[in-house]
Amino acid sequence: MKILLQFPEGLKQYALEHAKTLEAEGHNVIISCAPTYGACDIATQEATAAGADKIIHFGHAEFAPKVQKLDYPVEYIEYSIKADLSVLETSLGMLKEFKTIALVTTVQHIQQLTEVKDFYEKQGKTVLVGKPNAFAKYDGQILGCDAGCATSVENNAECILYFGGGRFHPIGALMETKKPFIIVDPFSNKVEDISSMREVYKKKSRGKILSAVEAKRFGIIVSTKNGQMRMQAAAAIENAIKREGLDAYILTTNNIDFDSLNNMLEFDAFINTACPRISEDNERIRKPLLNPNELYEVLKLKKELEK
């Protein structure tokens, strides 16, 4: 069997090891060296070009099948990390005022979720584990584009606790919620309340909206990645912009390159319909990079100013 292997950046160092194992089993192995940003980004185009019979995707849990319809057999090999839980003891000081906690994590720590939950319950806490919206696979799992496991139980919780490293995933959930948000990081052994960052991101969003008010030509970015393609949404946005007497064009790409966008000098602003988190990278692009909701705020503000 001809197999294409796909790894996120942090696991590419193990590509050769896996390739040799499969070769020893008699398989013909191809390794994708392109970046991959999650299970929304399966290398079906590469597999087609290479004539592969199967894709093995490392590091991520399966994306929701109803959202991402793949025309290739894909085997998902999740990457788990058994983290040191001593940081949980450290977190109790910051959590002392909260009785009920909404607990979220990433797929790397799903196997430890029950252990983390049990720890806090033994401290007298009530721990809620929510359900994903559409994209995540497991209860308690959050993605950059799916904070359902936080939002589904937020009303019954006093705070949200993210167990894991990094800020990419918790920031996405932070912006979808309103309760105090605590990061418990087992790698840095730090506990941090990031609730104040909501206001920072709201101010950045407001700044983008104001900077796009004078825009007359909009580029609507559509990703061709199989789990991110939103052509219908882009068409609706295009129509909404044109109804206001403004210019709009759909721009397609498989990998959003900010240098390339910066070369498209005739556009006054861009709207991102791909991974929603890309819109946070506005510092890397000369023109405003809006998400759809920000675009509709721009159009609304334009009307108000015209009056």
Contacts in CASP RR format, 6 or more apart in sequence:
PFRMAT RR
TARGET T0000
AUTHOR 0000-0000-0000
METHOD contacts of the structure
MODEL  1
MKILLQFPEGLKQYALEHAKTLEAEGHNVIISCAPTYGACDIATQEATAA
GADKIIHFGHAEFAPKVQKLDYPVEYIEYSIKADLSVLETSLGMLKEFKT
IALVTTVQHIQQLTEVKDFYEKQGKTVLVGKPNAFAKYDGQILGCDAGCA
TSVENNAECILYFGGGRFHPIGALMETKKPFIIVDPFSNKVEDISSMREV
YKKKSRGKILSAVEAKRFGIIVSTKNGQMRMQAAAAIENAIKREGLDAYI
LTTNNIDFDSLNNMLEFDAFINTACPRISEDNERIRKPLLNPNELYEVLK
LKKELEK
1 27 0 8 1.000
1 28 0 8 1.000
1 53 0 8 1.000
1 54 0 8 1.000
2 27 0 8 1.000
2 28 0 8 1.000
2 29 0 8 1.000
2 30 0 8 1.000
2 50 0 8 1.000
2 51 0 8 1.000
2 52 0 8 1.000
2 53 0 8 1.000
2 54 0 8 1.000
3 22 0 8 1.000
3 27 0 8 1.000
3 28 0 8 1.000
3 29 0 8 1.000
3 30 0 8 1.000
3 52 0 8 1.000
3 53 0 8 1.000
3 54 0 8 1.000
3 55 0 8 1.000
3 56 0 8 1.000
4 30 0 8 1.000
4 31 0 8 1.000
4 32 0 8 1.000
4 43 0 8 1.000
4 46 0 8 1.000
4 47 0 8 1.000
4 50 0 8 1.000
4 52 0 8 1.000
4 54 0 8 1.000
4 55 0 8 1.000
4 56 0 8 1.000
5 15 0 8 1.000
5 18 0 8 1.000
5 19 0 8 1.000
5 22 0 8 1.000
5 29 0 8 1.000
5 30 0 8 1.000
5 31 0 8 1.000
5 32 0 8 1.000
5 55 0 8 1.000
5 56 0 8 1.000
5 58 0 8 1.000
6 32 0 8 1.000
6 36 0 8 1.000
6 42 0 8 1.000
6 43 0 8 1.000
6 55 0 8 1.000
6 56 0 8 1.000
6 57 0 8 1.000
6 58 0 8 1.000
7 14 0 8 1.000
7 15 0 8 1.000
7 31 0 8 1.000
7 32 0 8 1.000
7 36 0 8 1.000
7 58 0 8 1.000
7 59 0 8 1.000
8 35 0 8 1.000
8 36 0 8 1.000
8 37 0 8 1.000
8 38 0 8 1.000
8 58 0 8 1.000
8 59 0 8 1.000
8 60 0 8 1.000
9 35 0 8 1.000
11 58 0 8 1.000
11 59 0 8 1.000
11 79 0 8 1.000
12 33 0 8 1.000
14 58 0 8 1.000
15 31 0 8 1.000
16 31 0 8 1.000
18 56 0 8 1.000
18 58 0 8 1.000
19 29 0 8 1.000
19 31 0 8 1.000
22 29 0 8 1.000
23 29 0 8 1.000
30 46 0 8 1.000
30 50 0 8 1.000
30 52 0 8 1.000
32 43 0 8 1.000
32 46 0 8 1.000
34 43 0 8 1.000
34 46 0 8 1.000
34 255 0 8 1.000
35 255 0 8 1.000
36 42 0 8 1.000
36 43 0 8 1.000
36 57 0 8 1.000
37 225 0 8 1.000
37 275 0 8 1.000
38 60 0 8 1.000
38 63 0 8 1.000
39 57 0 8 1.000
39 60 0 8 1.000
39 61 0 8 1.000
39 62 0 8 1.000
39 63 0 8 1.000
39 68 0 8 1.000
39 76 0 8 1.000
40 63 0 8 1.000
40 68 0 8 1.000
40 135 0 8 1.000
40 145 0 8 1.000
40 225 0 8 1.000
40 226 0 8 1.000
40 227 0 8 1.000
40 228 0 8 1.000
40 275 0 8 1.000
41 225 0 8 1.000
41 226 0 8 1.000
41 227 0 8 1.000
41 228 0 8 1.000
42 55 0 8 1.000
42 57 0 8 1.000
42 63 0 8 1.000
42 68 0 8 1.000
42 70 0 8 1.000
42 72 0 8 1.000
42 74 0 8 1.000
42 226 0 8 1.000
42 227 0 8 1.000
43 55 0 8 1.000
43 57 0 8 1.000
44 55 0 8 1.000
44 70 0 8 1.000
44 71 0 8 1.000
44 72 0 8 1.000
44 226 0 8 1.000
45 224 0 8 1.000
45 254 0 8 1.000
46 52 0 8 1.000
47 54 0 8 1.000
47 55 0 8 1.000
47 72 0 8 1.000
48 72 0 8 1.000
52 72 0 8 1.000
53 73 0 8 1.000
54 72 0 8 1.000
54 73 0 8 1.000
54 74 0 8 1.000
54 75 0 8 1.000
55 72 0 8 1.000
55 73 0 8 1.000
55 74 0 8 1.000
55 75 0 8 1.000
56 74 0 8 1.000
56 75 0 8 1.000
56 77 0 8 1.000
57 74 0 8 1.000
57 75 0 8 1.000
57 76 0 8 1.000
57 77 0 8 1.000
58 77 0 8 1.000
58 79 0 8 1.000
59 76 0 8 1.000
59 77 0 8 1.000
59 78 0 8 1.000
59 79 0 8 1.000
59 107 0 8 1.000
60 76 0 8 1.000
60 78 0 8 1.000
60 79 0 8 1.000
60 107 0 8 1.000
61 76 0 8 1.000
61 78 0 8 1.000
61 107 0 8 1.000
61 110 0 8 1.000
61 136 0 8 1.000
61 137 0 8 1.000
61 138 0 8 1.000
61 141 0 8 1.000
62 74 0 8 1.000
62 76 0 8 1.000
62 137 0 8 1.000
63 135 0 8 1.000
63 137 0 8 1.000
63 227 0 8 1.000
64 134 0 8 1.000
64 135 0 8 1.000
64 136 0 8 1.000
64 137 0 8 1.000
66 134 0 8 1.000
67 134 0 8 1.000
67 135 0 8 1.000
67 227 0 8 1.000
68 226 0 8 1.000
68 227 0 8 1.000
69 226 0 8 1.000
70 226 0 8 1.000
78 107 0 8 1.000
79 107 0 8 1.000
79 108 0 8 1.000
80 107 0 8 1.000
80 108 0 8 1.000
80 109 0 8 1.000
80 110 0 8 1.000
80 111 0 8 1.000
81 108 0 8 1.000
81 109 0 8 1.000
82 111 0 8 1.000
82 112 0 8 1.000
83 109 0 8 1.000
83 112 0 8 1.000
83 164 0 8 1.000
83 186 0 8 1.000
83 187 0 8 1.000
84 186 0 8 1.000
84 189 0 8 1.000
85 112 0 8 1.000
85 115 0 8 1.000
85 116 0 8 1.000
85 119 0 8 1.000
85 186 0 8 1.000
86 186 0 8 1.000
86 189 0 8 1.000
87 184 0 8 1.000
87 185 0 8 1.000
87 186 0 8 1.000
87 189 0 8 1.000
87 190 0 8 1.000
87 191 0 8 1.000
88 116 0 8 1.000
88 119 0 8 1.000
88 120 0 8 1.000
88 184 0 8 1.000
90 189 0 8 1.000
90 191 0 8 1.000
91 161 0 8 1.000
91 182 0 8 1.000
91 184 0 8 1.000
91 191 0 8 1.000
92 123 0 8 1.000
93 191 0 8 1.000
94 182 0 8 1.000
94 191 0 8 1.000
94 193 0 8 1.000
95 101 0 8 1.000
95 120 0 8 1.000
95 125 0 8 1.000
95 159 0 8 1.000
95 161 0 8 1.000
95 182 0 8 1.000
97 158 0 8 1.000
98 125 0 8 1.000
98 158 0 8 1.000
98 159 0 8 1.000
98 180 0 8 1.000
99 124 0 8 1.000
99 125 0 8 1.000
99 126 0 8 1.000
99 158 0 8 1.000
100 125 0 8 1.000
100 126 0 8 1.000
100 127 0 8 1.000
100 128 0 8 1.000
100 156 0 8 1.000
100 157 0 8 1.000
100 158 0 8 1.000
100 159 0 8 1.000
101 120 0 8 1.000
101 125 0 8 1.000
101 126 0 8 1.000
101 127 0 8 1.000
101 128 0 8 1.000
101 157 0 8 1.000
101 158 0 8 1.000
101 159 0 8 1.000
101 160 0 8 1.000
101 161 0 8 1.000
102 128 0 8 1.000
102 129 0 8 1.000
102 130 0 8 1.000
102 149 0 8 1.000
102 150 0 8 1.000
102 153 0 8 1.000
102 154 0 8 1.000
102 156 0 8 1.000
102 157 0 8 1.000
102 159 0 8 1.000
102 160 0 8 1.000
102 161 0 8 1.000
102 179 0 8 1.000
103 113 0 8 1.000
103 116 0 8 1.000
103 117 0 8 1.000
103 120 0 8 1.000
103 127 0 8 1.000
103 128 0 8 1.000
103 129 0 8 1.000
103 140 0 8 1.000
103 161 0 8 1.000
103 163 0 8 1.000
104 130 0 8 1.000
104 140 0 8 1.000
104 141 0 8 1.000
104 142 0 8 1.000
104 147 0 8 1.000
104 149 0 8 1.000
104 150 0 8 1.000
104 160 0 8 1.000
104 161 0 8 1.000
104 162 0 8 1.000
104 163 0 8 1.000
104 170 0 8 1.000
104 173 0 8 1.000
105 112 0 8 1.000
105 113 0 8 1.000
105 116 0 8 1.000
105 140 0 8 1.000
105 141 0 8 1.000
105 142 0 8 1.000
105 162 0 8 1.000
105 163 0 8 1.000
105 164 0 8 1.000
106 141 0 8 1.000
106 142 0 8 1.000
106 143 0 8 1.000
106 164 0 8 1.000
106 165 0 8 1.000
106 169 0 8 1.000
107 137 0 8 1.000
107 138 0 8 1.000
107 141 0 8 1.000
108 164 0 8 1.000
109 116 0 8 1.000
109 163 0 8 1.000
109 164 0 8 1.000
110 138 0 8 1.000
110 140 0 8 1.000
110 141 0 8 1.000
112 163 0 8 1.000
113 129 0 8 1.000
113 140 0 8 1.000
113 163 0 8 1.000
116 163 0 8 1.000
117 127 0 8 1.000
117 129 0 8 1.000
120 127 0 8 1.000
121 127 0 8 1.000
128 153 0 8 1.000
128 156 0 8 1.000
128 157 0 8 1.000
129 139 0 8 1.000
129 140 0 8 1.000
129 149 0 8 1.000
129 153 0 8 1.000
130 139 0 8 1.000
130 140 0 8 1.000
130 148 0 8 1.000
130 149 0 8 1.000
130 150 0 8 1.000
130 152 0 8 1.000
130 153 0 8 1.000
131 139 0 8 1.000
131 140 0 8 1.000
131 148 0 8 1.000
131 149 0 8 1.000
131 152 0 8 1.000
132 138 0 8 1.000
132 139 0 8 1.000
132 140 0 8 1.000
132 141 0 8 1.000
132 142 0 8 1.000
132 143 0 8 1.000
132 146 0 8 1.000
132 148 0 8 1.000
132 149 0 8 1.000
133 146 0 8 1.000
133 147 0 8 1.000
133 148 0 8 1.000
133 151 0 8 1.000
133 152 0 8 1.000
134 146 0 8 1.000
135 143 0 8 1.000
135 145 0 8 1.000
135 146 0 8 1.000
136 142 0 8 1.000
136 143 0 8 1.000
136 146 0 8 1.000
136 148 0 8 1.000
136 149 0 8 1.000
139 149 0 8 1.000
140 149 0 8 1.000
141 149 0 8 1.000
142 148 0 8 1.000
142 149 0 8 1.000
142 150 0 8 1.000
142 162 0 8 1.000
142 169 0 8 1.000
142 170 0 8 1.000
142 172 0 8 1.000
142 173 0 8 1.000
143 169 0 8 1.000
144 168 0 8 1.000
144 169 0 8 1.000
144 172 0 8 1.000
144 173 0 8 1.000
144 275 0 8 1.000
144 276 0 8 1.000
144 277 0 8 1.000
145 275 0 8 1.000
145 276 0 8 1.000
145 277 0 8 1.000
147 172 0 8 1.000
147 173 0 8 1.000
147 175 0 8 1.000
147 176 0 8 1.000
147 177 0 8 1.000
148 173 0 8 1.000
148 176 0 8 1.000
150 160 0 8 1.000
150 173 0 8 1.000
150 176 0 8 1.000
150 177 0 8 1.000
151 173 0 8 1.000
151 176 0 8 1.000
151 177 0 8 1.000
154 160 0 8 1.000
154 177 0 8 1.000
154 178 0 8 1.000
154 179 0 8 1.000
157 179 0 8 1.000
158 179 0 8 1.000
158 180 0 8 1.000
159 179 0 8 1.000
159 180 0 8 1.000
159 181 0 8 1.000
159 182 0 8 1.000
160 173 0 8 1.000
160 177 0 8 1.000
160 179 0 8 1.000
160 180 0 8 1.000
160 181 0 8 1.000
160 182 0 8 1.000
161 182 0 8 1.000
161 184 0 8 1.000
162 169 0 8 1.000
162 170 0 8 1.000
162 173 0 8 1.000
162 181 0 8 1.000
162 182 0 8 1.000
162 183 0 8 1.000
162 184 0 8 1.000
163 184 0 8 1.000
163 186 0 8 1.000
164 183 0 8 1.000
164 184 0 8 1.000
164 185 0 8 1.000
164 186 0 8 1.000
164 187 0 8 1.000
165 183 0 8 1.000
165 185 0 8 1.000
165 186 0 8 1.000
165 187 0 8 1.000
165 188 0 8 1.000
166 183 0 8 1.000
166 185 0 8 1.000
167 183 0 8 1.000
167 194 0 8 1.000
168 277 0 8 1.000
170 181 0 8 1.000
170 183 0 8 1.000
170 194 0 8 1.000
171 194 0 8 1.000
171 197 0 8 1.000
171 201 0 8 1.000
171 277 0 8 1.000
171 280 0 8 1.000
172 277 0 8 1.000
173 181 0 8 1.000
174 181 0 8 1.000
174 194 0 8 1.000
174 195 0 8 1.000
174 197 0 8 1.000
174 198 0 8 1.000
174 201 0 8 1.000
175 198 0 8 1.000
175 201 0 8 1.000
178 198 0 8 1.000
180 193 0 8 1.000
180 195 0 8 1.000
181 193 0 8 1.000
181 194 0 8 1.000
181 195 0 8 1.000
181 198 0 8 1.000
182 191 0 8 1.000
182 192 0 8 1.000
182 193 0 8 1.000
182 194 0 8 1.000
183 190 0 8 1.000
183 191 0 8 1.000
183 192 0 8 1.000
183 193 0 8 1.000
183 194 0 8 1.000
184 191 0 8 1.000
185 191 0 8 1.000
185 192 0 8 1.000
201 280 0 8 1.000
204 280 0 8 1.000
204 282 0 8 1.000
205 294 0 8 1.000
208 282 0 8 1.000
208 288 0 8 1.000
208 289 0 8 1.000
208 290 0 8 1.000
208 294 0 8 1.000
209 288 0 8 1.000
209 290 0 8 1.000
209 294 0 8 1.000
209 297 0 8 1.000
209 298 0 8 1.000
209 301 0 8 1.000
210 301 0 8 1.000
211 288 0 8 1.000
212 268 0 8 1.000
212 269 0 8 1.000
212 288 0 8 1.000
212 290 0 8 1.000
212 294 0 8 1.000
212 295 0 8 1.000
212 298 0 8 1.000
213 298 0 8 1.000
213 301 0 8 1.000
213 302 0 8 1.000
213 305 0 8 1.000
214 268 0 8 1.000
215 246 0 8 1.000
215 268 0 8 1.000
215 269 0 8 1.000
215 288 0 8 1.000
215 298 0 8 1.000
216 246 0 8 1.000
216 247 0 8 1.000
216 268 0 8 1.000
217 246 0 8 1.000
217 247 0 8 1.000
217 248 0 8 1.000
217 249 0 8 1.000
217 266 0 8 1.000
217 267 0 8 1.000
217 268 0 8 1.000
217 269 0 8 1.000
218 241 0 8 1.000
218 246 0 8 1.000
218 247 0 8 1.000
218 248 0 8 1.000
218 249 0 8 1.000
218 267 0 8 1.000
218 268 0 8 1.000
218 269 0 8 1.000
218 270 0 8 1.000
218 271 0 8 1.000
218 295 0 8 1.000
219 248 0 8 1.000
219 249 0 8 1.000
219 250 0 8 1.000
219 251 0 8 1.000
219 264 0 8 1.000
219 267 0 8 1.000
219 269 0 8 1.000
219 270 0 8 1.000
219 271 0 8 1.000
220 234 0 8 1.000
220 237 0 8 1.000
220 238 0 8 1.000
220 241 0 8 1.000
220 248 0 8 1.000
220 249 0 8 1.000
220 250 0 8 1.000
220 251 0 8 1.000
220 270 0 8 1.000
220 271 0 8 1.000
220 273 0 8 1.000
221 251 0 8 1.000
221 253 0 8 1.000
221 256 0 8 1.000
221 261 0 8 1.000
221 270 0 8 1.000
221 271 0 8 1.000
221 272 0 8 1.000
221 273 0 8 1.000
221 274 0 8 1.000
222 229 0 8 1.000
222 230 0 8 1.000
222 231 0 8 1.000
222 234 0 8 1.000
222 250 0 8 1.000
222 251 0 8 1.000
222 252 0 8 1.000
222 253 0 8 1.000
222 273 0 8 1.000
222 274 0 8 1.000
223 229 0 8 1.000
223 230 0 8 1.000
223 252 0 8 1.000
223 253 0 8 1.000
223 254 0 8 1.000
223 256 0 8 1.000
223 273 0 8 1.000
223 274 0 8 1.000
223 275 0 8 1.000
224 252 0 8 1.000
224 253 0 8 1.000
224 254 0 8 1.000
225 254 0 8 1.000
225 274 0 8 1.000
228 274 0 8 1.000
228 275 0 8 1.000
230 273 0 8 1.000
230 274 0 8 1.000
231 250 0 8 1.000
233 273 0 8 1.000
233 292 0 8 1.000
234 250 0 8 1.000
234 271 0 8 1.000
234 273 0 8 1.000
235 250 0 8 1.000
237 248 0 8 1.000
237 271 0 8 1.000
237 273 0 8 1.000
237 292 0 8 1.000
237 295 0 8 1.000
238 248 0 8 1.000
238 249 0 8 1.000
238 250 0 8 1.000
240 295 0 8 1.000
240 296 0 8 1.000
240 299 0 8 1.000
241 247 0 8 1.000
241 248 0 8 1.000
241 295 0 8 1.000
241 299 0 8 1.000
242 248 0 8 1.000
244 299 0 8 1.000
244 302 0 8 1.000
244 303 0 8 1.000
249 267 0 8 1.000
251 264 0 8 1.000
251 270 0 8 1.000
253 260 0 8 1.000
256 272 0 8 1.000
256 274 0 8 1.000
256 278 0 8 1.000
258 281 0 8 1.000
258 284 0 8 1.000
258 285 0 8 1.000
261 270 0 8 1.000
261 285 0 8 1.000
261 287 0 8 1.000
261 289 0 8 1.000
262 285 0 8 1.000
262 286 0 8 1.000
262 287 0 8 1.000
267 287 0 8 1.000
268 287 0 8 1.000
268 288 0 8 1.000
269 287 0 8 1.000
269 288 0 8 1.000
269 289 0 8 1.000
269 290 0 8 1.000
269 298 0 8 1.000
270 285 0 8 1.000
270 287 0 8 1.000
270 288 0 8 1.000
270 289 0 8 1.000
270 290 0 8 1.000
271 289 0 8 1.000
271 290 0 8 1.000
271 291 0 8 1.000
271 292 0 8 1.000
271 295 0 8 1.000
272 278 0 8 1.000
272 279 0 8 1.000
272 289 0 8 1.000
272 290 0 8 1.000
272 291 0 8 1.000
273 292 0 8 1.000
276 291 0 8 1.000
278 289 0 8 1.000
279 289 0 8 1.000
279 290 0 8 1.000
279 291 0 8 1.000
279 294 0 8 1.000
281 289 0 8 1.000
282 288 0 8 1.000
282 289 0 8 1.000
290 298 0 8 1.000
END
